[in-house]
Amino acid sequence: MHRILLALVLGLSLLLRLGYLMETQSSFLAHTEEWSDTDMHFFCAWAEQIAEGDYFSLASLHPYHSWHEMVGTREEWVQWYGEKTLHQAPFYPYLLSLLWHGLAMGKWGIWGGQILLGLLTILGVHEIGRRCFSPSIGLLAALLQGVSASAIFYESLVLRSTLLSFLHVAILLLGAAVLEAPRKGRTRAFLALSLGGFLGLLVLTRPNGVLLFFLVGLAVLGWNRARLRLAVYQASCLLVGLILILLPVVVRNASVGAPLFSISSVGAVTFTMGNASDVSGLRLEVSRETRRILTETDGELLPTVVATLKTHQEDPLGILSQVSRKLLGFFHGFEAPDNGSMELARRSSLVVRWMTFPFGLLCPLALVGILLFFTRQLKPRDGSEGRALILLMFLTLASLLLTALLFYPSSRFRVPVLPVFCLFASGGFGVVLRWVREKKWKATAGILGLLTMLVVGLNLPYEFTTGGLRRDDLVSAWAYYKDRGEFEEGQAYLRKLAKKDPDERVILSVRAQAAFDTGQSASCKELCRQLIQLDPVDPFPYLWQSLLCQREGDLNMALEWGKSGLARLPHHAGLNRQAARVYRLLGNEKSAEVHEDRAR
């Protein structure tokens, strides 16, 4: 019976994933990698370069997105990143190249591969829950992972999130086997080598995996300290496994003259954009200090970290406020968009909206389960394997949380924590069911009251969250239709969203941009007028009014609209670039240079 139920969970999970893909085939959500301003597009371009014969990624492939342009020239970014340094960790694009081009499976090959990894992750979660708690808790954890909205959404995007989840689950299972091997009188060198290899793949997928490697290494040494010689042998095998996986990258770096142990070049930039004094710390945001810092440090990691922290000198407590926002953001139900927008998927898909389990409910359940564990109400099964899995789950959670605090906790970087949350949420649910059977009504009422407060508290709209769409959520949608020349379809999509939220400023803003891009001047002006009435501080209506006047040849009025916007937002890059263009057309080179400097 248990196997039948597990098969039903896997079947339901597969149907939801296929249903979402089929539902979104006709919209841009199935083609987000075609927008050049995304990591999805970059990964696909890199995979294609590999397929064309550049197996060692010898050609420089640093992207130049719109936010890069706000900070510096393409040449400057190549200098800051390092011309021959890999832009991001290479394992995922090489896997993409194999699926898309090597096996000639195309886009459905990527979706199929990621869905397969998702299903394997569900099976792994079930196995961990079965070994750690009970078969029924394992089954419930697998169900939660299978119907998780975040898991389903990110399996449809050409991003590393699904692969990271699978690797973390595999490391949990292998790690428990390695920790238990000396107690059973076996060294199991192959297991330790395999664990080191999977940790190496994790590092080659996202370099912060090195933190989990050190934590697991310490766990191996500490878990069997009574048999220290065996533990040291296993830790050595762990290190050898890691080195064997990382060796090709070291060889590649040596052959092109890049720093030997560099796996990614974005760490310094990402740290600045997640920790400078003028950013929220919840997602990648361009700081006004970014250009100065990168120019001073030449993109070197440690000097960049020091220079970024120095931006808090005037308000040292500001960094504590920023860290607290990140901490709350990591557990908050708000899905901070980063390349992909969960909110837009929710509004566009019946599957995501009505048939999945949101992070905003999963996280409170998991926190209750963790609390019940620490109060010894949720106990692992008899034997040390359950305790080993619990330890490794907490190490995984600690490494992911620390990474979020060091950089930023956007939605896609929380996906690898879903398996751990599903396991603790299921364990907590099992405890509550046991209390109900035992008629412990006070304890049940207390824990349900705490759960209710967590659900409310972790889904309240704080100042750093938005209850609706962000402008960037829709810009990608319009860019997709615009790049394909499907202007009518794009505007129809925006009007469809506007019918659901007629007063949504974000939708009005992107509709105004669409009207501008398609030459509908009267419509653009009317939408800009409505936007200014709703939000006088929104920079975009001033920008488009200025661009419209410039298009119509009225440079003085174009300058007046630009000044009106700058009076409200003096450091807005787009408004300053537009002012520089108009001043140059008017022959005022000095003022143009001033605004170009401000734009940077």
N, C-alpha and C positions, 0 to 999 in steps of 0.2 A: 504493500500500500504506500509506503514512504517513497519508493522509487516512482510510483505512478504520480504522486503529488509533485515530486521534483520535476518530472517530465512535463507536467501541466504548467509549473512555474516557468520552465524554459520555453515552452510553447507560447505562453502568454507574453513573455518578454520579447520573443522574436516577432510575434504579431504586432505588438506596439511599435517596435522599431521599424518594421516594414510599413506599417500603417502611416507612421509619421513621414517616412520617405516618400511614399506614394502621394500623400496628401499635399506635400510641399513641392512636388516635381515641377509644377507650372509656375512657381514663384521663385524669387531670387534666393530664398532660404536654401535651396538645393544647389545654388551656384555661387556661394559667397566667395569662393576662391578666384572668381573672375574679376573681383574688384581689386585693383592693383595696390590699394592702400592697406592691405591686410597681411598678417602672418601666413594665412592660408595660401595666398597668391605666391608669397615668397617660398614657402615649402614646395609648392608645385613647380615653380621655376627651377629651384635647386634640384629637384628630382629629375626634371627634364634634362638639365645640364649633365647630371650623372649618366643618364640613359644615352646621351649623345657621345659618351666616351671619356668624360672627365671624371674617372673613377676616384681620383685622389682630391677632387675639388681644388684643382690648382688655380683656376681662374677666380679672380675676386668676384664675390657675389653679395656685396653689402647693398641692401635695398635703400631707396631714397624716397621715403613716404612724405606726405604733406607736412607732418610734424617735424621731420628732419629739415625740411626747407625753412621752417620757422626759426631754426637754430643756426644753421650754417650751410655752406655750399656742399656739393657732392664731394669735392676734393677734400674739404675739411673733415667730413665724416669718415672718409677712407683713412685719413691720417689718424683720427681718434680711435677708430675701430682696429686699425692695423690692416694693411692691404692684404696680406696673406693669411691672417688669422681667421679661422672659421667663424662665421657670423653667429651661428647658434650650434648647439650640440647636434652631432650629425646622424645619430642612429635613425631617427624618425624619417628624415628625407631619403635616406638610403632604402629604408623599408618601403616608402612610397614609390620610389623608382622601380623596385622589384615588382610591386603589385601592379602599378599603372602601366609601366613600359616593358619591364623584363618579361612578365607573364602576359602582357598585352590584354590585361583585364579591364583597363579603362577606369572610369569613375566608379562604376558599380563594383569593381574589384577592391577599391579603397573602402567603400561602404561595407562590402561583404567582409573584408578583413577586419574592420573595426567592430562590426557587429559580432563576428566570431570571437574577437578578444573580449567583447562585453559579455558574451555568454560564458566564456571560460572564467571570467571574473566572477560571475554569478555562481558557477560551480565551485570556485575556490572559496567564496564567502560561505557557501553551504557547508563545505568540508571543514572550514575553521570553526564555524558555529557548532557543528556536530561534535568535533573533537574537544572543543573548549567548554561547551555548556551541555547541549543535548540535541538529539536529532530534530526535535520540533523547533527549537530555537534556530538551528541551522537552516531549516526550511523557511521560517519566517524571515530571517535575515536575507536569504536568497531572493524571496519575494520582494522585499523592500528595495534591494539592489536592482532587481529586474524592472520595477515600475518607477524607479527614480527619474524624475523629470530631467535633472541635470545630466544623468548618465545617458539617457535617450537623446537629448539635444546635442550633447558634445560628440556622441558617436557619429553624428551626421556631418560634422565639420572636419576639415582637414587640419586638425590640431593634435597635439601630443597627449591630450587629457586621458583618452581611453587607454592608450598604451601605458601611461604612467599608472593608472589604476590596476591594470593587469600585472605589471611588474611588482607593485607593492604587495598584492595578494600572493604572488608566487614567492616573494621574499619572506612573507609571514610563514608560509607552509614549509619552505626549505629551512628557514631559521629555526623553527621549532624542532625539526628533525635533527639539525646539527647540534642544538643545545642538548637534546636527549641522548645523542649517540654515546658519549662517554659513560653515562649512567647505565647503559646497556652493555658496557664492556667492549664497545666498538669505536674505532676512530672515524670510520666513514670519510676518508679523505675525499672521495668523489663528491659526497654531499657538500662538504665545505668548499671544494673548488667550484661546484655548481652555484652555491650561494654567492661566492665572490664574483662569479661570472654574471649572475643576475644583477648584483649590485653595480657591477661595471656597466651593464646595459642601462641601468637606471641613471648612472652618471652621464653616459653618452646620450641620454634622452633629455635630461635636465641636470645641469651640473650640481645643483643643490643636493643631489643624491649622495654626494660625498659625506654630508652630515650624517645621513642614516648609516652609511658604511662604518663610520667611526663609532656610532652608538651600538651597532650590532657587534662590532669587534670587541668593544668593552663588555657587552653582554656575554659573549662567548667566553671571555677570560674570567668574568666574575661568576657565571652560572656554575661552572665546574671547578671552582678554585681549590676544592679538596683534591682534585686530580689535575693539578696545574700543568703537568707535563703534556697531558693529552689536550688540555685547553689551548696551550701555546701552539701545539702542533696544528690544531684546527684553525686557530687564528692565522697561522702562517699560510695554511692552504687557502684561507679566505683571501689573503693579500695576493697570493699567486694568481688566483682566479681573476681578481680585479685587474692585475697587471696584464694578464694575457688578453683581456678584452680591450684595455686601453692602448696596448702596444701599437696597433695599426695607426692610431691617431698620432702617437709620438713619432713614428716613422714618417708619416706624412708631413708633420710639422718640421722635422729635421730636413726633409727633402726640399721644402719651399722656403726655409729660413724663418719660419714663424716660431714664437716661443714654444719650447718643447712640450710643455704640459698644458697649453691653452686648448680649451675645448669650445669656448664661446667667447665672443668679444663684447657682449651686451651687458655684462654684469655691472660695470661702472656707471653706464648711462642709466640703467634701470634703477640702481641705488639712488642716484640723484633725483630721478623723477618720482621716486616713492618716498623720499625723505627730506627734500629741501623744505625750508621754512614756509614757503608759500603754496604748498600742495597739500591735498587732503590726506594722501598716503593710502588711498583705497584702490586706486587704479593708476595706470600710467598717465601722468599729467606733465606737460612741458612747463618747467619752472622758468621764471625770469632769470634765474641764476645759472641755468644749464650751460649757456654759451661761455660765460666767464669761467666757470669751473673747468669745463673741458679744455678750454684754451690754456688755462694755467697748468693743468695736470697732464695734458696731452692724452687724456683718456686712460691713464694708468689707474688700476683699481684702488690701491690703498691711498694714494694722494687724493683721489676723487672722493673716497669715503670721508677722509679728514676734512676736505674743503666743504663737503655737503653738510657735515655736522656743524661746521663753523657758521653756517647761515643761521643757526639758532642762538648765536651769541647774545643778541639783544633780548631774547626771551628764552632762557635755558629751559624753562618749564614747558615751552611749546612742544618740545620733542616728546615729553610725557603725554601731553594731550594727543599728539599724533599717534603714538604707540597705543594709547587707549582706544582711539578710533579704529585702528587696525585690528585690535583684539576683538572689539565689538563687531567689526565688519566681518571677521572670520566666522563668527557664529550667527550673524544676523541673517534673516531670511531674504534680504535684498540681494539679488543676483547682479553684482557689479559687472556691467558689460565690458568685455575686452576682446575685440575682434568679432565675437558673437554676442547677440542680445537675446537672453532668455525671455525678456518681457515681450519683445517683438514676436518670438516664436509662440509664446502663450496667446497673444492676440490673433495670431494667424493660423493656429492649429488647434483643432478640437481634441486631438490626441493629447497634446501637452497640457491643454487647459483643463480637461475633464477626466482624463484616464490615467494620470500619473500622480506620483507622490512628491510634493514639493520639499525643497530643502528647509523651508521655514517651519515645517512640521517634523521633519526627520531630526534636525539638530536638537530641539528641545527634548525629544524622546531619548536621543543618545545621551544628553547631559544627565537626564534622570537615571538612565542605566549606569552611567559612570558613578553617580552619587550612591546608588544602591550597591555598587561594587565596593566602594570605599567604606560603606557602613556594614559590609559583610552580609548583605541580604542577597546579593548576586554573587554566587560562588562558582568557580570553575569546577569541572568534574574531578573526581578523585584521580590522583596521579599527577605527575609533574608536567605532563605535556600541556594540560590546560593552563597551568601557571606560566609556562614558557610562552604560549600564544598570547596570554594577557600582557606579559612584559613586552613582547614584540609589538603588540598593538599600541601600547602606550608610547613606545619609542618611535613608531611611525607617526603617531599623532603629534608628538613633541617636535619631530623634525619638520613636519609640514607647517605646524603653527609657528615655529621659529623662523622658517623661510618667509612666511607671510608677514611677520613682524619686521623682518629685515628689508623686505621689498614692498609688496602690497598684496592684499587678499582678494584679488578679483575672482569672479565666479569660476573661470576655467581652471584656476590653480587650486580650487577647493575640491575638484572632482576626485582626486586620489584619496581624499579622506572619507569618501562615501562608504567604502566597505567597512571601515572601522566603526563609523557611526551606525550603519545598519546592524552590525553585530551587537553593539551596546544597546541600541534601541530595542532590538528583539529580546535581549537578555532582561532588560527592565520590564518589558511587557510580560515576559514569563513570570517574573516575580509578582507583579500585580495580579495576574491570573491565579497564582498560588494563594495569595492573600484572600482573594475572593472565595476560593474553594474552602479556605480555612476560616472564613467569616471574620477576618481581621478588618472590620469596617473602618475603624479610626485610622489605621495605617494606610488603608486604601484611599480614604478621603483626603488624607494629608498629602499623599504623593500625587493624587490627581489635581489637588489644589495647586501644588508646586508646578506641575506640568502646565496647568492653565496659565499661571503667571509667566512662565518661560515662553510659552507660545505667544502670548500677548506682547511681552517685553521685547522678544527678539523679532517681532514683525511690526513694531511701531515705526512710523516714518520719522527718523531722526534727521538732523540738519544735513548729514552727509549722504542720505539716501533720497531717492526720488520715487514717488509712488507710481509714476507713469513712465512714458517713454523719454529717452534722452535724444537730443538732436542727432548725435552720432549714430543712434540706432537706425534712423531713417535715411541718413545721408548715404549709407552703403546700399540701401535698397534703391534709392533714386539713381545712384551711380551705376548700378548694375543695368537698369533699364536704359539709361542714357547711353552707356557705352555700346549697347546692342542696337541703338537707334530706335528702341521701342518706347517712344515718348508718350504715346497715348496710353499704352499699357501701364507705364509707370505712374502717370497722373491718375489713372483709374484706381490703381492700388492705393495711392495716397488719399483719394476721395473716399474710398471704401473705409479706410481707417478713420477718416474725419467724421463719417456718419456715426461711428460708435462713440467718438469723443469730439463733438463739434467745437468745444472750447479749448481743446488741447493746443497750447502754444507751440509745442514742438512740431506738431503736424502742420500747423499754419506756417511755421518757419520754413519747413522743407517744401511745402507747396509753393511758397513764394520763390524759393530757389529754383524749383522746377519751372515756374512761370518765367523767371528771368532767363533760364537756360534755353527755353523754347521760344524766346522773343515775344512773349505775351506781356507787353509793357503795362497795359492798363490793369490787367489782372494782378500783376506783380505789385504795382503801386497800391492797389486796394488792399491786398493782403498785408503789405508793409504797414499801411495805416492802421489796420486792425491790431497788428502785432505791437505797434508803439503804444496804442491805447491800453493793451493788456499788460505790457511790460516795457516801460520806457528805457530800461537798462539793457535790453536785448540788443547786441551790437549788429545783428545781421540785417534788420530792415534799413538801418542807416547805410550799411555797406552796399546793399543792392540799389537803394535810391541813388547813391553816389555813382555806382556803375551805370545805372540807367541814364543818368544825366550826362555822363561821359560818353555813352553810346550815342546819345542824341546830339552831342556837340556842345552842350551847355557846361563848360568847364567850371565857371564860377559857382553855379548851383551844385555841381558835383563836389566842389571843395567845401561848400557850406554844409552839405549833408555829412561829409566826412568829419568836419569839425564838430558837428552836433553829436556824432557818435563818440568822438574822442573826448569830448567834455564829460561824458559819463564813464567811459572806459579808456583812459589815456594810454594804457599799455597793450591794448588789443592788437595782435600782430596783423590781422587782416585789414583793419581800419588804417593802421599806420602804413602798410604797404600800398593801400589805395591812395592815401594822402600823398605818399612819395611819388606815385605815378602821375597824379594830377599836377602836383607842383612842378614836376619835370616837364609836363606838357605845357605848363604856363611859363616855363623858362626860369623857374626859381630853383636852381640846383642846390643851393645851400640848405633850404628847407627840406628838399627831397632827401638829402643825405641824413638830416636829423631824424626824419621819420623812418628811414631804412634802418638806422641804428636802433631805434626804439622797437622796430618789428623783430629784431634779432634778440 
